[in-house]
């Protein structure tokens, strides 16, 4: 998701004031932008980055995602996804550190996950947190922020919230955010297939990639095998299984779950969940550097809450 850009002090003051006026939080620490990494949504750019080490992911508030072997899909949605405030102590330590570094402690509308996955391995973890701004040709949100969770300098999870002037503008911007993600181009047409739960889906080709996609309960799901004609069947099966026990957040627009595989072996998967609620667009990502990236992304999305100190 991040591209880099710095702001002058005057513009930063205006942005901070707007943050408070819209109830979305405000403030950031100064400093030069960090190097671009591939987890930033290409529709916006970061401002005033803050990077710091954490002492671990610390996630005592939620259980690790478990495998689900159910043969039927039950894609439920929660009524939360950022709308229910939680005390700061409900969030993992690394999330508390990131939100504090953004200067958003105690501001209504500054949302964060109460669950984050564990990274693969036992390496050190860190975070990279920064404010975001819209690009000239992307969705024109008012204010926002992005947090990468890193292990060994590589992202294993991330979350982002961008605040719009209205609920309708946020909902209509979902497709633009999704299109900027690897594998996020919306497919069409194709051959009808049945998923493991007997739900109908389509399989088609987008460029040189093979895509399986379907819709259910206000969400669009797609699994992409990059640069191959081989269907992403094993990954589709994992997503269907994870959805059977997932509680996705409710969305004012059609939410998107995108599983993009850039390696034929399935060893380079990025999972992105994008939805809108109450004028915000939320984006959560996990990678193969996280344990169980598919169920972890779904659980992380469902755990987003308004952050309060």
N, C-alpha and C positions, 0 to 999 in steps of 0.2 A: 504494500500500500504506500510508502512515503516518497515524494519529491520535495526538494528544499527551496525555501525562500525566506528572507528576513524582511522585517518591517521597521519603519521609522518609529520613533517614540510617540509622535502625535497620533499616528494611525493605531498604534497599540492601545493608547488611552481611549480612543473612540470605541475600539472593539471591546475593551474591558467594560466600558459603560454600557454598551449594547448587551453584553453578556448578562449584566445584572438586571437590565430592564426587561429582558426576555425570560428571566428565570432560568437560564441555562448554565450559570456559573461563569467565572471569569478569572483572568490573571494568568500569567505565565512567567517563567524565569527567563532571563536574558541568556544570550550565548549564540554561538554559531551553529548552523544546522549541521546534523551528522550526515555521513554518506548515505546516499539513497539506497534503500533495499527493496526487495521485490514484493513486500507485503503491503505497500501503500496503494490505495485506490487512485488510479490515474486521473480521476476527475477533479482532484483537489491537491493542494500543496501545503506542506507544514510550515509553521511559523514558530520561531523561538523554542528550539528543542532543549530538552533536559534529559540527560542520561545519567543513571546512577546504578550502582550495584545493589542487589538485594541479598538477603541471607537465605533465600530459598523461596519456593512457591507457596509454602504453608497453606494448606487448604483443608482446615478442620471443619469447615461449615458445610461441606457437601461430600457425598461419597463419590468414589471413582466410578466412571461409567462401566456398566456390566454388559456382557454379551447377552443377546436375546435371541432365542431360537424359535420364537413364535412364528407360525405360518401365516398369520393374518396381520394386516397392517391396521394400526389404530393411530393415525396421525392427529393427535389432540393438540389443542392450543391452550396456553395459559392466558389469564386476563392481565398478566403483568408485563414483562418485557420492558422494564424501565419505569413503570407507573407507580410502583409501590416502594416507598422509601425504606431504607434499612440503615441501622446504625453502622458506623465505620467498622466496629468490631466484627461484623458479620462477613467482612470481606477478607480474602487472603492477604497476608502481610505484603506481598509484592504489589498487589493492587492498591493497598493503602499508601504505600510509598509513592507509586506512580501518580495517584490522584492528588496527594499532598504536594508533589513537585509541580503539578499544574496550577496550584493555587485555587483549586475548586472545592476544598474542604467546606462542607456546610451549605453549599449553594444548591438549591433545588434545581433539578434538571440535569445535574452532572451525574451520568449513569455509569455503572461499572458492574462487572460480573462477580457474583458471590462464589462462583465456581470457576476455577481454571484447571486445566489438565496438568499432569506431571510431565516433565520432559523425559525423553528417552535417555537412559544413562544417568550418571551421577555427577556430571559436570556442574560448574558454577552457573548461576542464573543471574540475569540482570534485566533491566527494562529500559526502554527508550520512549519517552512521552513528549508530545509536542502539540501545540495548537495547529489547526488546519485552516486553510482558506480556499475558496473555490478558484478553479482555473478559469481562464477567459471563456472557454467553450464548454465547461462542465456545468452541473447543477449549481445554481446560485444560492447556496445556503448562507446564513448569517454568520454563524460561529460554529466551531467544532473542535474536536481533539482526537488524537490517535495514540494508542499505546501498544508497543510491541513488547512481548515477553520473549527473552532470548536465552538460549543455552549455548555456551561456547561461541557466542557472537552470532548465532543463527536463530531466526525466529521460530518458535514452536507454537505460539498462539498470539493473537492480537485482537483488539477491539477498538471500535471507533463510533463516535456519535457526532452527527452534524445536524444543526438546528436550523429550520426553515421558518419563514414568516407565517406559514399557515400549514395546517394538516394536509390540505389538498396538494400543495406544492411539494411537500415531502413525499406523499404517496406517488405522485406522478414522476418523481425523480428516481424511483427504484430501478427502473430499467437502465438508466444511464450509469448508475453505480455498478450494477451487475455486468454491464457490457464492458467495463474497464477491467474486470477480473479475468484471469486466465480461464478459458473455457466458458466465459459468460455470455457469448453471443447467443441470442435466443434462436433455437432451431425451429424448423417447420417441416411438415410433410414426413415422408418416410414409410417404413413398414410396420404394421401393427404387431406387437408382441404381448405376451403375458408375463407379468412379474411373478416372483415366487409366491405372492399372496393372491394370485389370480387377478390382480388389478391390471387394467389395460395400459400399455405404454406404446411409444413410438421409437423406432430406431432409424437414424438417418445419418447423413454425412454432412459435415460443415467444414469446408476447405478440405484438408487432408485428414481430418479427425472423424472418429465415429462417436455418435452421441445417442444415448438412451434418455428419453425424457417423458414426463407425465405430470399431471396436475391432480391435486387432492386438497380439499378443505381450505381453499384460499391460498395455496402455496404451489409454486412450480418447482419441480425437481429435475435436475439433469446431471448425468454422469458422462464424462468426456474422456475418451482415449485419444490423446494427442498424436497426430502424425502416424496413424495406423488404421487399417481397415478391420482390425480385430475388435469385436464387440467388447465393451467393458463389463462383461457378465459377472465376474467375481466381485467387482466393486459395487455393482448394482445390488447384488445379493446382500452385501454388508450394509448398504444404505437402507434397504427395505427392512432388514432385521433391526437396525438401530431405530428406525422410525416407529416400529411397533411399540416401543416403550418410551418414546420421546414425548415431551410436552413443549411444543414450540410456542414462542410468544405470539400473542394476537397481533395482527397487523392491520393498519388502515388501508393499505394497498395490498396487491398480490405479492407475498413474500417469495424469496428465491433461496433454494439450497443448491449449490453448485459443487460437484466433486470433480476436480480436474486431475487427471493422471498424465504426467509428462514422461513416464518411463514405462515401457512395455511390461516390465516385471511388477509394476504397481508400487515401486519403491519411492516414488516422488509424487505423492498425493497432496493436494491442497484442498481443504474443505472451507467453503465460504457460505455464511448464512446472512442474508440481507432482508431487512423488513423496516416498516415505518410505523410510528405510533406518536400521536399527540404532537405532530410537527417536527419530530426527529426522524432521521434515517439512521438505523443501527447496522453495523457490519462487524461480524465476528469471523475470525479465521483460525484454523489449525493446520499444521503441516505434519509430515512424517517424523519430525523431531519431537512430536508429542505422542504420548501413549494413547492408543486407540483414537486416532484423529477424527474418525467419522462420528462415533457417539459422543466424543468429547466436545466437538463443535456444537452439536445439537443441545447438549446439556449446558454448555457455556452460554449459548443464546438464550435459553430459557431461564437462566439465572440472573439476567441483567436487572438491576434495581437502581433507583435513585440513590446517589451516594450522599450520606449525611455524616458529619463528624460527631 
